Each structure stands twice: as C-alpha cells, then as structure tokens.
Amino acid sequence: MQLGHDVLPSGCELLLDRETLELPSDAQQLVVLLPADRETARAVDRLGDRAPGRLRAV
C-alpha cells in the first residue's frame, strides 16, 4: 500500500491509500484509492450525491 497526497482545485487536501492489484495475464492493473484519514473520508463523501461511507466506482 502506498500513501498519496492530492490537493483539489478547491484547496481541499486529500490523503489517500493506494492499493494496486497486478493482473499480469492481461497486462492490466486495478487501482483502488481509499481515504487514509477521517478528514479525507468526509471530503470524499462531499464530492457527490451519495450516502457517507458507500462504495463509489469511477
């Protein structure tokens, strides 16, 4: 797991855990970004019309 740091155009800072699953037979990767702290989780929940804590596919 890697830790990432991003800043949104609004100035909101996000701290994200990045998990990568390698799929060598298909030469593909599945990348999952998860909030690393409560403040980031709240910021992610405010990004769209969704219930807090629910899974979001992009």
N, C-alpha and C positions, 0 to 999 in steps of 0.2 A: 504494500500500500504506500502510495506517495501522497504527500500533502501539497496542495496547490493554494495559491493566493491570487484572487482576482478582484478588480475594482470595477463596478458597474458605472456606466455614464452618469448615473445619479449621484455617484460618490460613495455608494454603499460598498463596503468591503466584505468579500466572501472568503471564508476559509473552508476549503473542500478537500475531502479524502478522495483520492483517485484509485480505483481498482481496475486492473486490466486482465481480461481473460484472453489468452492467445489461442487461436484456432488454426494451427499450422496446416492442417489438411486442406483448408480453404484459403489460407493466406489472409485471414481476417482477424480483427480484434473486436472484442466487446468492451467498451469503456463505460464505467459507472462512476458518477460523481455524487458523493454523499456529503451532506453538511458535517463539518468537523466540530462544530460547537452550537450551542443553543441560539446564539445571536444570528448565525448564518442560517440555521433551520427556520427561524422566524422570517428572515429576509426572503428565503426561497418560497415560503408559504405565501408571501405577499405578492409574488411575481404574477400570479394569475388567479382565475376563478377556480379554486379548488379547496377542499377541506384540509386543514392542517395535518401534516404527517402522512398524507396519502402518496402513493407511488405516482410518479409522473414520467411518462415516456416522451422523449423529444426526437 
